[in-house]
């Protein structure tokens, strides 16, 4: 408690000085923030032309599509799921389940135009144990063909040898169906299986004597579809090159087939000089775009102008204007692949599981045709489009190429390209991950950290300047100043640098930074390194570790002085303390940075704000990220050590009161409480609340803990100032002297200086004596003496 009014006045003046400095710091922070925001330039708008939005037309009331069908205005009608057909999707499109007693096999319901596999599998003692034993084809009229039973002992290599020896149509059907059954579990396929199966399909599709058989071609195309579902790491460059070339040639034979992952379509080129051919793949299911069905694939060979269909997934328009009689009997073929596994690129690296559809247009003519491509962009909640490239597969280079192709525009939801030749086309897209950037610091954080900055600054100055020389060299002052210095640096960097303003500013502009130049992209994921945010993260990491390291040093010193009672400090004690307080955190930061940053800066830091990474790409906590092993683990160990020392000292303080008189014990309670609180604040015990937040699941409790954690730890520097500096009599005396100097203004009259001396005489007369001086001020001094 304060003893007199003078002490109260000094305390009041100290607080007034402190809050004045705080307001100055806060105003400085606001000024710097506003200057930073004003200085950040606006990002340039995309230079790529953007066409006007698609025209809105007034449509008649939509049809009542049934069984999951969806109404589409262009072309007007119902787009049905694969198991339904008809104008309103009310007619079945499947062959009913059937059992064949003679063969002792049974089949489930099968979609029209596809092959279905039997329930019965190969015996366990055969090479293909567990695979379906037979397959059957469901025709468009919903009738089943004769089942084809596989020889469960034949491998793909054996089947490849059989198909290479000019087989009959029946033998080709057996080989095609057996290959389709062997590849029916694509997740188990290996490189050699893919290579052999692709070779079998090439042999079948290149044999014109067997491609007229619908069952053979369907089984072969089904195999191609299943190969596209095999693991991506089982493909390599050139493995399926002959297969893609043969698929292009097969597409010219007039066969229209749509399987789950591949579609083959063909159309005749009309002789009119003002028409083109438009291939369209519509979206059947907005949430499942990995399946092609016959009703979603359409080829129109009498199109005069290309207009993007808003319900399309991909469209390819071949402008046949100016065609000669050379093409009067020609056909155009299209092949659509669900992904790019057959086109393994060395230039373009895929880091995410994006589905890149590949479409080929093939015309057996020497004429040049302008080709327009429109493909729906693939933005989602996690990724946003960053750039794209219009490319084709260059077989001579074995990779993607852009020659002859240009970017046209970015329509509403579509990317458009134009090329001067026909081949396998694709649109390579690069994406940037979407982040929810942290909001600006709350007023509690700003005010708390600002108060801590002012308090820590005053504490450091007081400890360094106003302490006696011998005291300043003591380890106690050194550890306290080092702790305050680390904490001060952390608070300053936290206020001005923790927000990733550069990343948030880029996100605030919705337009993509799409380049006008059409070049092959390097990867489907773009990650721009933000060195400033990384540097801020490293500094925050270091100074916060240093803060806790110095709390551990102080705890160890308390243990030596109060529990073990060392009268003399060990040799080079301050050097050892410095090595622990400043050196150990530097080692941890260096090891963490070196183990993560060279691979990806986001493996070291977060993008939402400048701090250590904690989540993986799926936004889930990852124990391999540095937040756990480079921060939470060492800080947790330090807190356990500090808590043990704190409890030991607290017990020691309580026990020392037992031998004292009751009156003395009552007087010291407040001092004991203040001392215990000082130790708790110094050792950072309040950070335990942060660990409670990690395990707390109740939202209300977590909110309370968050507020308490923010309040206590943001003001930790202020608490140290109040408990270590403000209650010091020396500090209060210095503050009083400072205010006295500031509150004693001089009175400037003329150059004479007067001294008024009062003499006490019998007649109580006062006498004044004038002294002439050459100073710029006039000073009156009154003194009274008694005679």
C-alpha positions in Angstrom: 0.0 0.0 0.0 1.1 3.6 -0.6 2.6 5.2 2.4 2.0 8.9 1.7 0.5 11.3 -0.8 3.9 12.1 -2.4 4.3 8.4 -3.4 0.8 8.4 -4.8 1.6 11.5 -6.9 4.8 9.9 -8.2 2.8 6.8 -9.2 0.2 8.8 -10.9 2.8 10.8 -12.9 4.5 7.5 -13.9 1.3 6.1 -15.2 0.5 9.3 -17.1 4.0 9.2 -18.7 3.5 5.6 -19.6 0.1 6.0 -21.3 1.3 9.1 -23.2 4.1 6.9 -24.6 1.5 4.2 -25.4 -0.7 6.6 -27.3 2.3 7.9 -29.3 3.2 4.3 -30.2 -0.4 3.5 -31.2 -0.7 6.6 -33.4 2.6 5.7 -35.1 1.4 2.2 -35.8 -1.8 3.5 -37.4 0.1 5.9 -39.5 2.5 3.3 -40.8 -0.4 0.9 -41.6 -2.2 3.6 -43.6 1.0 4.5 -45.5 1.6 0.9 -46.3 -1.9 0.4 -47.7 -1.6 3.5 -49.7 1.7 2.5 -51.2 0.6 -0.9 -52.4 0.0 -0.6 -56.1 -3.1 -2.0 -57.7 -2.3 -5.2 -59.7 -2.7 -4.9 -63.4 -5.9 -6.1 -65.0 -5.7 -9.1 -67.3 -4.6 -8.1 -70.9 -6.4 -11.1 -72.4 -9.6 -10.0 -74.1 -12.8 -11.1 -72.4 -15.9 -11.5 -74.6 -19.3 -10.4 -73.5 -21.4 -12.6 -71.3 -23.5 -15.3 -73.0 -26.8 -14.0 -74.3 -29.7 -14.6 -72.0 -32.8 -15.9 -73.8 -36.3 -16.3 -72.6 -37.1 -20.0 -72.6 -40.3 -21.8 -72.3 -41.1 -23.5 -69.0 -38.7 -26.4 -68.6 -39.7 -30.0 -69.2 -40.6 -32.3 -66.3 -37.5 -34.4 -66.4 -37.8 -37.5 -64.3 -35.4 -40.0 -62.6 -32.7 -37.5 -62.0 -32.7 -36.0 -65.5 -31.9 -32.3 -65.9 -33.5 -29.8 -68.3 -31.1 -28.1 -70.7 -32.3 -25.2 -73.0 -29.6 -25.8 -75.6 -30.4 -28.2 -77.2 -33.8 -28.1 -75.6 -34.7 -31.3 -73.8 -33.8 -33.6 -70.9 -30.3 -34.8 -70.3 -30.8 -38.2 -68.8 -28.5 -40.3 -66.5 -26.9 -43.4 -68.0 -29.7 -45.7 -66.7 -32.6 -43.8 -68.3 -33.5 -42.4 -71.7 -36.5 -41.0 -73.5 -37.8 -37.4 -73.9 -38.5 -37.1 -70.1 -36.0 -39.7 -68.9 -38.8 -42.1 -68.1 -37.7 -45.0 -70.2 -35.3 -47.7 -68.9 -31.9 -47.8 -70.5 -30.6 -51.0 -68.9 -30.8 -54.7 -69.6 -32.4 -56.5 -66.7 -30.3 -58.9 -64.6 -30.2 -62.4 -66.1 -28.9 -65.8 -65.3 -27.6 -68.3 -67.9 -28.1 -71.8 -66.6 -26.2 -73.5 -69.3 -23.0 -71.6 -68.5 -23.9 -71.4 -64.8 -23.2 -67.6 -64.7 -25.4 -64.6 -63.8 -25.2 -60.9 -64.6 -26.5 -57.7 -62.9 -28.4 -55.0 -64.8 -26.3 -53.6 -67.6 -26.5 -50.1 -69.2 -27.3 -50.2 -73.0 -24.3 -50.0 -75.2 -21.9 -51.4 -72.6 -20.4 -54.6 -71.4 -21.4 -56.1 -68.1 -19.3 -58.5 -65.9 -20.6 -61.5 -64.2 -21.1 -62.1 -60.5 -19.1 -65.3 -60.9 -15.3 -65.0 -60.5 -12.3 -67.0 -61.5 -11.4 -69.8 -59.0 -8.8 -69.2 -56.4 -6.4 -71.7 -58.0 -6.2 -69.8 -61.3 -4.0 -67.0 -62.5 -6.8 -64.4 -62.5 -8.4 -65.5 -59.2 -11.1 -63.1 -58.0 -11.7 -61.4 -61.4 -15.1 -61.7 -63.2 -15.2 -64.9 -65.2 -17.5 -63.7 -68.0 -18.9 -60.7 -69.8 -21.9 -59.9 -71.9 -22.9 -57.0 -74.2 -26.2 -55.1 -73.8 -27.4 -53.8 -77.2 -29.3 -50.6 -77.7 -32.5 -52.6 -78.0 -31.9 -53.9 -74.5 -31.1 -57.4 -75.5 -28.1 -59.4 -74.2 -25.6 -61.1 -76.4 -24.1 -64.5 -75.8 -21.8 -64.4 -72.8 -18.1 -64.7 -73.4 -16.3 -66.7 -70.8 -12.6 -66.0 -70.1 -9.9 -68.5 -69.7 -8.8 -67.7 -66.2 -5.3 -69.0 -66.9 -4.3 -66.8 -69.8 -2.2 -63.8 -69.2 -2.3 -60.5 -71.2 1.0 -61.5 -72.8 -0.5 -64.7 -74.1 -3.6 -62.9 -75.4 -1.3 -60.3 -77.2 0.4 -63.2 -79.0 -2.9 -64.7 -80.1 -4.3 -61.4 -81.5 -1.1 -60.8 -83.5 -1.6 -63.9 -85.6 -4.5 -62.7 -87.8 -7.3 -64.2 -85.7 -10.9 -64.9 -86.8 -13.7 -62.6 -85.7 -14.7 -65.1 -83.0 -11.2 -65.3 -81.7 -10.9 -61.5 -81.7 -14.1 -61.3 -79.6 -12.7 -63.8 -77.1 -9.4 -61.9 -76.8 -11.2 -58.5 -76.6 -13.6 -59.6 -73.9 -10.8 -61.4 -71.9 -8.7 -58.3 -72.0 -11.7 -56.2 -70.8 -12.2 -58.6 -67.9 -8.5 -58.7 -66.9 -8.5 -54.9 -66.8 -11.8 -54.6 -65.0 -10.0 -53.8 -61.7 -7.8 -50.9 -62.9 -6.5 -50.0 -59.5 -4.5 -53.2 -59.5 -2.9 -52.7 -63.0 0.8 -52.3 -63.4 2.9 -50.9 -66.1 3.4 -54.2 -67.9 -0.4 -54.9 -67.8 -1.1 -51.5 -69.3 1.5 -52.0 -72.1 0.1 -55.4 -73.0 -3.5 -54.4 -72.9 -2.8 -51.3 -75.0 -1.0 -53.5 -77.6 -4.0 -55.8 -77.7 -6.4 -52.9 -78.4 -4.2 -51.5 -81.1 -4.2 -54.9 -82.8 -8.0 -55.2 -82.6 -8.8 -51.6 -83.8 -6.3 -51.8 -86.7 -8.0 -55.0 -88.0 -10.8 -53.8 -90.3 -12.1 -57.3 -90.5 -13.2 -57.4 -86.9 -14.0 -53.7 -86.2 -17.4 -54.1 -87.8 -18.4 -56.3 -84.9 -20.0 -54.1 -82.3 -19.2 -56.4 -79.5 -15.5 -56.5 -80.3 -15.2 -52.8 -80.6 -17.1 -52.1 -77.5 -15.0 -54.5 -75.5 -11.8 -52.9 -76.9 -13.0 -49.3 -76.1 -14.1 -50.5 -72.6 -10.6 -51.7 -72.0 -9.3 -48.2 -73.0 -11.7 -46.6 -70.6 -10.5 -48.9 -67.8 -6.8 -48.2 -68.6 -7.6 -44.5 -68.0 -8.6 -45.4 -64.5 -5.3 -47.1 -63.7 -2.9 -45.5 -61.2 -1.1 -42.5 -62.7 2.3 -43.6 -61.5 2.1 -46.7 -63.7 2.3 -44.6 -66.9 5.4 -43.3 -68.6 6.2 -41.4 -71.7 5.6 -43.3 -74.9 3.8 -46.2 -73.2 0.5 -45.6 -74.9 1.6 -43.5 -77.9 0.6 -46.2 -80.5 -2.8 -46.6 -78.8 -3.7 -42.9 -79.1 -2.7 -42.8 -82.7 -4.8 -45.9 -83.4 -7.7 -44.3 -81.6 -7.5 -41.3 -83.9 -7.6 -43.6 -86.9 -10.5 -45.7 -85.5 -12.6 -42.6 -85.0 -12.8 -42.1 -88.7 -14.6 -45.4 -89.3 -18.0 -44.1 -88.3 -18.4 -45.8 -84.9 -20.0 -43.9 -82.0 -19.2 -45.3 -78.6 -19.2 -43.6 -75.2 -17.8 -45.4 -72.2 -17.1 -44.1 -68.7 -13.7 -42.5 -69.4 -13.5 -42.3 -73.2 -15.9 -41.4 -76.0 -15.4 -41.9 -79.8 -17.6 -40.1 -82.3 -17.6 -39.6 -86.0 -19.4 -37.5 -88.6 -19.4 -36.8 -92.3 -18.0 -33.5 -93.7 -20.7 -31.8 -95.8 -19.8 -30.3 -99.1 -21.3 -26.9 -98.3 -18.6 -24.3 -98.0 -20.2 -22.5 -95.0 -20.6 -25.2 -92.5 -18.5 -26.7 -89.7 -18.6 -29.6 -87.3 -19.3 -29.1 -83.6 -18.5 -31.8 -81.0 -20.2 -31.2 -77.6 -19.9 -33.1 -74.3 -22.6 -32.0 -71.9 -22.5 -32.1 -68.1 -24.7 -35.0 -66.9 -24.1 -34.5 -63.2 -22.7 -31.3 -61.8 -21.2 -33.2 -58.9 -19.8 -36.1 -60.9 -18.1 -35.1 -64.1 -16.0 -38.2 -64.5 -18.5 -40.3 -66.5 -19.4 -40.0 -70.2 -22.8 -41.3 -71.4 -24.1 -41.5 -74.9 -26.9 -39.0 -74.3 -24.3 -36.3 -73.2 -22.2 -36.6 -76.4 -23.4 -34.9 -79.5 -21.8 -34.1 -82.9 -23.5 -31.6 -85.3 -22.0 -31.5 -88.8 -24.1 -28.5 -90.0 -23.0 -25.6 -87.8 -22.4 -22.2 -89.4 -21.2 -20.4 -86.3 -19.7 -21.6 -83.0 -21.7 -20.6 -79.9 -20.7 -21.8 -76.5 -23.2 -24.0 -74.9 -23.5 -23.1 -71.2 -24.4 -26.7 -70.3 -21.3 -28.1 -72.0 -18.2 -29.5 -70.4 -16.1 -29.2 -73.5 -16.7 -28.2 -77.1 -14.6 -28.5 -80.3 -15.6 -26.7 -83.5 -13.9 -27.5 -86.7 -14.5 -24.9 -89.3 -14.8 -26.6 -92.7 -15.4 -23.4 -94.7 -13.6 -23.5 -98.0 -13.3 -27.3 -98.2 -12.9 -28.7 -101.6 -14.1 -31.9 -103.3 -11.2 -33.6 -101.5 -13.3 -33.7 -98.5 -16.6 -34.6 -100.1 -16.4 -38.2 -99.0 -14.3 -37.5 -95.9 -15.3 -38.0 -92.3 -14.1 -36.3 -89.2 -13.4 -38.2 -86.0 -13.4 -37.1 -82.4 -11.9 -38.9 -79.4 -12.5 -37.5 -75.9 -10.4 -38.8 -73.0 -11.4 -38.2 -69.4 -7.9 -37.5 -68.3 -4.3 -37.1 -69.6 -2.7 -40.3 -68.4 -2.0 -41.4 -72.0 -0.2 -38.1 -72.5 2.7 -38.1 -70.0 4.4 -34.8 -70.2 7.9 -33.8 -69.0 7.2 -30.1 -69.3 3.9 -29.9 -67.4 4.0 -31.4 -63.9 0.7 -32.3 -62.2 0.7 -31.8 -58.4 -3.0 -32.1 -57.8 -5.7 -34.5 -59.0 -7.2 -32.2 -61.6 -9.1 -33.9 -64.4 -7.6 -32.6 -67.7 -9.8 -33.7 -70.6 -8.1 -34.4 -73.9 -10.0 -34.1 -77.2 -8.7 -35.0 -80.6 -10.1 -34.0 -84.0 -8.9 -35.9 -87.0 -9.5 -35.3 -90.7 -7.8 -37.4 -93.4 -7.1 -34.3 -95.6 -4.2 -32.0 -96.4 -6.4 -29.0 -96.1 -5.9 -26.6 -93.1 -8.9 -26.2 -90.8 -9.4 -23.6 -88.1 -10.4 -25.3 -84.9 -12.0 -23.5 -81.9 -12.0 -25.1 -78.5 -14.0 -24.2 -75.4 -13.6 -25.9 -72.1 -15.2 -25.3 -68.8 -12.8 -23.9 -66.2 -12.3 -26.0 -63.1 -12.4 -23.5 -60.2 -13.6 -24.8 -56.9 -13.7 -23.8 -53.2 -10.0 -24.7 -52.7 -8.4 -23.5 -56.0 -8.9 -20.5 -58.3 -7.7 -20.3 -61.9 -4.4 -18.5 -62.3 -3.5 -19.0 -66.0 -4.1 -21.4 -68.8 -2.4 -22.6 -72.1 -3.9 -23.8 -75.3 -1.8 -26.8 -76.4 -1.7 -29.9 -78.6 0.2 -33.1 -78.3 3.3 -33.1 -80.5 4.2 -36.7 -81.3 7.6 -35.8 -82.7 8.5 -34.2 -79.3 6.5 -36.5 -77.2 5.1 -33.5 -75.2 2.7 -30.6 -75.3 3.3 -27.8 -77.8 1.6 -24.5 -78.5 2.5 -23.8 -82.1 -0.5 -22.9 -84.2 -2.7 -22.3 -81.1 -3.7 -19.1 -79.4 -5.7 -18.0 -76.5 -8.9 -16.2 -77.5 -10.9 -15.2 -74.4 -12.1 -16.1 -71.0 -15.9 -16.3 -71.2 -18.2 -16.8 -68.3 -17.0 -20.1 -67.0 -15.2 -21.1 -70.2 -11.7 -20.9 -71.6 -11.5 -20.5 -75.4 -8.7 -21.3 -77.8 -8.2 -21.4 -81.6 -5.7 -23.5 -83.6 -4.9 -23.9 -87.3 -4.7 -27.7 -87.3 -6.4 -30.8 -86.0 -4.9 -33.2 -83.5 -5.1 -34.0 -79.7 -6.0 -30.7 -78.0 -6.0 -29.8 -74.3 -6.2 -26.7 -72.2 -3.6 -26.8 -69.4 -4.7 -24.9 -66.4 -2.7 -23.6 -63.4 -4.4 -22.8 -60.2 -3.7 -20.9 -57.0 -4.9 -22.3 -53.7 -7.6 -20.2 -52.0 -6.8 -19.0 -48.5 -8.9 -17.3 -45.9 -6.5 -14.6 -44.9 -6.4 -13.6 -41.3 -8.4 -10.5 -40.4 -6.6 -7.4 -39.2 -5.5 -7.7 -35.6 -8.3 -7.1 -33.1 -8.2 -4.0 -30.9 -7.3 -6.2 -27.9 -4.2 -7.5 -29.6 -3.1 -4.1 -30.9 -3.7 -2.4 -27.5 -2.2 -5.2 -25.5 0.9 -5.4 -27.6 1.3 -1.6 -27.8 1.1 -1.4 -24.0 3.7 -4.2 -23.8 6.0 -2.4 -26.2 5.9 0.8 -24.2 6.2 -1.1 -20.9 9.1 -3.2 -22.1 10.9 -0.2 -23.6 10.7 1.7 -20.3 11.8 -1.4 -18.3 14.9 -1.9 -20.5 15.9 1.7 -20.3 15.4 1.8 -16.6 17.4 -1.4 -16.0 20.2 -0.3 -18.2 20.6 3.4 -17.3 19.3 3.9 -13.8 20.8 0.8 -12.1 24.1 1.1 -10.4 27.1 -0.1 -12.5 27.7 -3.1 -10.3 24.0 -4.1 -10.3 23.8 -3.7 -14.1 26.5 -6.3 -14.5 24.7 -8.9 -12.4 23.1 -11.9 -14.0 19.6 -11.0 -12.7 19.6 -7.7 -14.6 21.1 -9.3 -17.6 18.4 -12.0 -17.8 15.6 -9.6 -17.2 16.9 -7.2 -19.9 17.4 -10.1 -22.3 13.9 -11.4 -21.7 12.4 -7.9 -22.2 14.4 -7.4 -25.4 13.3 -10.7 -26.9 9.7 -10.0 -25.9 9.9 -6.4 -27.2 11.2 -7.6 -30.6 8.5 -10.2 -30.9 5.7 -7.7 -30.1 7.0 -5.1 -32.6 7.3 -7.7 -35.4 4.0 -9.2 -34.5 2.0 -6.0 -34.7 3.6 -4.8 -38.0 4.3 -8.0 -39.8 2.1 -11.0 -38.8 -0.6 -10.1 -41.3 0.2 -11.4 -44.8 -0.8 -8.1 -46.4 0.8 -8.9 -49.8 -1.2 -12.1 -50.2 -4.4 -10.6 -48.9 -4.1 -7.7 -51.3 -3.7 -10.0 -54.3 -6.8 -12.0 -53.2 -8.9 -8.8 -52.9 -8.8 -8.4 -56.6 -11.1 -11.1 -58.2 -9.6 -10.9 -61.8 -7.1 -13.6 -62.7 -3.6 -12.7 -63.6 -4.0 -14.5 -67.0 -1.1 -14.0 -69.4 -1.7 -13.1 -73.0 1.2 -15.2 -74.0 0.4 -18.8 -74.9 3.2 -20.9 -73.4 3.2 -24.4 -72.0 2.8 -24.1 -68.2 5.2 -25.7 -65.8 2.7 -27.0 -63.3 -1.0 -27.1 -62.4 -0.3 -25.4 -59.1 1.3 -21.9 -58.8 3.0 -20.9 -55.6 4.6 -17.5 -55.5 7.2 -17.3 -52.8 6.7 -14.4 -50.4 10.1 -13.9 -48.9 9.0 -11.0 -46.7 6.3 -13.1 -45.0 8.8 -15.9 -44.6 11.4 -13.6 -43.0 8.7 -12.3 -40.6 7.8 -15.9 -39.7 11.4 -16.8 -39.0 11.9 -13.7 -36.8 8.7 -14.3 -34.9 9.7 -17.9 -34.5 13.1 -17.0 -33.2 12.2 -14.2 -30.8 9.3 -16.1 -29.3 11.5 -19.1 -28.7 14.1 -16.8 -27.3 11.5 -15.3 -25.0 10.7 -18.7 -23.5 14.3 -19.7 -23.5 15.0 -16.7 -21.2 12.1 -17.6 -19.0 13.7 -21.0 -18.6 17.1 -19.3 -17.8 15.4 -17.1 -15.2 13.6 -20.2 -13.7 17.0 -21.9 -13.5 18.5 -18.9 -11.8 15.6 -18.8 -9.3 16.2 -22.5 -8.6 19.9 -21.9 -7.8 19.3 -18.9 -5.6 16.2 -19.8 -3.7 16.1 -23.6 -3.6 19.7 -24.8 -3.9 21.0 -21.5 -2.5 24.2 -21.1 -4.5 26.1 -18.1 -3.0 28.5 -17.8 -5.9 27.5 -18.2 -9.6 29.3 -20.7 -11.7 32.1 -19.6 -13.9 31.1 -17.9 -17.1 27.5 -18.0 -15.9 26.3 -15.1 -18.1 27.9 -16.7 -21.2 26.1 -19.9 -20.5 22.9 -18.0 -20.0 23.3 -16.2 -23.3 24.1 -19.4 -25.1 20.8 -20.9 -23.8 18.7 -17.8 -24.3 19.9 -16.6 -27.7 21.8 -19.6 -29.1 19.4 -22.5 -28.7 16.5 -20.7 -30.4 18.8 -19.8 -33.3 19.7 -23.5 -33.7 16.0 -24.6 -33.7 15.0 -22.0 -36.2 18.0 -22.8 -38.5 17.3 -26.5 -38.5 13.5 -26.0 -39.1 14.1 -23.5 -41.9 16.7 -25.7 -43.6 14.5 -28.8 -43.4 11.4 -27.2 -44.9 12.0 -24.0 -46.9 14.2 -25.3 -49.8 11.3 -27.7 -50.8 8.5 -25.2 -50.4 8.2 -22.0 -48.4 4.6 -23.1 -47.4 6.1 -26.1 -45.7 7.7 -23.7 -43.3 5.1 -21.0 -43.0 1.4 -20.4 -43.4 -0.2 -18.3 -46.2 -3.1 -17.0 -44.2 -0.7 -15.1 -41.9 3.0 -15.1 -41.3 3.5 -17.9 -38.8 4.7 -21.5 -38.8 2.8 -24.0 -41.0 0.5 -26.4 -39.2 -2.0 -27.7 -41.8 -1.4 -29.9 -44.9 -2.9 -29.4 -48.3 -6.3 -30.8 -47.1 -6.4 -28.2 -44.3 -5.9 -30.8 -41.6 -3.4 -30.7 -38.8 -0.2 -32.3 -39.8 2.3 -33.6 -37.3 5.1 -33.3 -39.9 4.6 -29.5 -40.1 7.0 -27.4 -38.0 4.4 -25.9 -35.7 4.4 -29.1 -33.7 8.0 -30.1 -33.5 9.7 -26.7 -33.8 7.4 -24.7 -31.5 4.8 -26.5 -29.5 7.1 -29.3 -28.4 10.0 -27.1 -27.1 7.7 -24.5 -25.6 5.8 -27.3 -23.8 9.0 -28.6 -22.3 10.0 -25.2 -21.2 6.6 -24.6 -19.6 6.7 -27.9 -17.7 10.2 -26.9 -16.4 9.0 -23.4 -15.4 5.8 -24.7 -13.7 7.9 -27.1 -11.6 10.2 -24.2 -10.5 7.2 -21.9 -9.9 5.4 -24.5 -7.7 8.7 -25.1 -5.8 9.2 -21.4 -5.1 5.5 -21.0 -4.1 5.7 -23.8 -1.6 8.9 -22.3 -0.2 7.2 -18.9 0.2 4.2 -20.5 2.0 6.4 -22.6 4.3 8.4 -19.6 5.4 5.3 -17.9 6.8 4.5 -20.7 9.2 7.2 -19.7 11.7 6.2 -16.0 11.7 3.7 -14.4 14.1 0.1 -14.1 12.9 0.2 -10.3 12.6 3.4 -10.3 10.5 2.0 -13.1 8.4 -1.2 -11.0 7.6 0.9 -8.0 6.6 3.0 -9.9 4.1 0.1 -11.6 2.3 -0.2 -8.9 -0.3 3.5 -8.7 -0.9 3.7 -12.5 -1.2 0.8 -12.5 -3.7 2.4 -9.8 -5.8 5.8 -11.6 -5.7 4.1 -14.9 -6.8 2.3 -13.1 -9.6 5.5 -11.5 -10.7 7.2 -14.9 -10.9 4.2 -16.4 -12.8 4.3 -13.6 -15.4 8.0 -13.7 -15.8 8.0 -17.5 -16.4 5.2 -17.3 -19.0 2.9 -19.6 -17.1 -0.2 -18.0 -18.7 0.8 -19.6 -22.0 -0.6 -22.9 -20.7 -4.0 -21.6 -21.8 -2.8 -21.8 -25.4 -2.3 -25.6 -25.0 -5.8 -25.9 -23.5 -7.2 -24.3 -26.6 -5.7 -27.1 -28.7 -7.8 -29.7 -26.9 -10.9 -27.7 -26.2 -13.8 -28.6 -28.5 -16.7 -26.6 -27.0 -17.0 -23.3 -29.0 -18.1 -21.2 -26.1 -15.3 -22.4 -23.8 -12.8 -22.0 -26.6 -13.9 -18.4 -27.2 -13.5 -17.6 -23.5 -10.0 -19.3 -23.5 -9.0 -17.4 -26.7 -10.0 -14.0 -25.1 -8.2 -14.7 -21.8 -5.1 -16.1 -23.7 -5.0 -13.0 -25.9 -5.5 -10.6 -23.0 -2.9 -12.1 -20.7 -0.2 -12.8 -23.2 -0.5 -9.7 -25.3 -0.1 -7.7 -22.1 2.8 -9.8 -20.7 5.2 -7.0 -21.3 2.9 -4.5 -19.5 2.6 -6.9 -16.6 6.4 -7.1 -16.3 6.6 -3.3 -16.3 4.0 -3.0 -13.6 5.5 -5.6 -11.4 9.2 -4.9 -11.9 9.5 -1.2 -12.8 6.5 0.8 -11.7 6.7 -0.4 -8.1 10.4 0.5 -7.9 11.0 3.5 -5.6 14.0 4.5 -7.7 11.8 4.6 -10.9 9.1 6.6 -9.1 11.7 9.1 -7.9 13.1 9.5 -11.4 9.6 10.1 -12.8 8.9 12.7 -10.1 12.2 14.5 -10.9 11.3 14.4 -14.6 7.9 15.9 -14.1 9.3 18.6 -11.8 11.7 19.6 -14.5 9.0 19.7 -17.1 6.6 21.6 -14.8 9.0 24.5 -13.7 8.9 27.0 -16.5 11.3 30.0 -16.5 10.0 33.6 -16.4 11.8 35.7 -19.0 11.6 39.5 -18.1 15.1 41.1 -18.7 18.7 40.3 -18.2 18.7 41.2 -14.5 18.7 38.5 -11.9 17.1 39.3 -8.5 17.6 37.4 -5.3 15.1 38.2 -2.6 16.4 37.5 0.9 14.0 37.8 3.8 15.5 38.8 7.2 13.5 38.5 10.3 14.1 41.6 12.6 12.3 43.0 15.5 10.3 45.4 13.4 9.5 42.5 11.1 10.8 44.5 8.2 11.9 42.7 4.9 15.0 43.6 3.1 15.8 42.9 -0.6 19.2 42.9 -2.2 19.7 43.3 -6.0 22.4 41.5 -7.9 23.1 42.5 -11.5 23.8 39.6 -13.8 24.2 39.1 -17.6 21.9 36.0 -17.8 18.8 35.9 -20.0 16.5 35.0 -17.2 15.3 36.7 -14.0 15.2 34.5 -10.9 13.6 35.4 -7.6 14.9 33.7 -4.5 13.3 34.3 -1.2 15.0 33.3 2.0 13.9 34.0 5.6 16.4 34.3 8.4 15.8 34.9 12.1 18.0 37.1 14.1 
